[in-house]
């Protein structure tokens, strides 16, 4: 039990909000299904590359800032801008880390 971390309810709320955003908004976009397929294909490789990078902490801080911004946009029902925010982050991370494998 010593290894278990305290539950962070805001993280759980963000997870639920993002899943709802994915399931109710993103999949309805013309390119939504393809975007999700690409994300689930590439994301594990990105995670692995980021974990091994020397700038891991800075990258994770940037991801957290982007997710924070996107969550606020989703809460404001500004779904198009939230998707654009996530999409820009994914493209940037893909350009930086996907080719390093």
Secondary structure as UniProt FT lines:
FT   TURN            2..3
FT   HELIX           9..24
FT   HELIX           26..28
FT   TURN            30..31
FT   HELIX           32..52
FT   TURN            54..55
FT   HELIX           56..75
FT   TURN            76..77
FT   HELIX           79..97
FT   HELIX           98..100
//
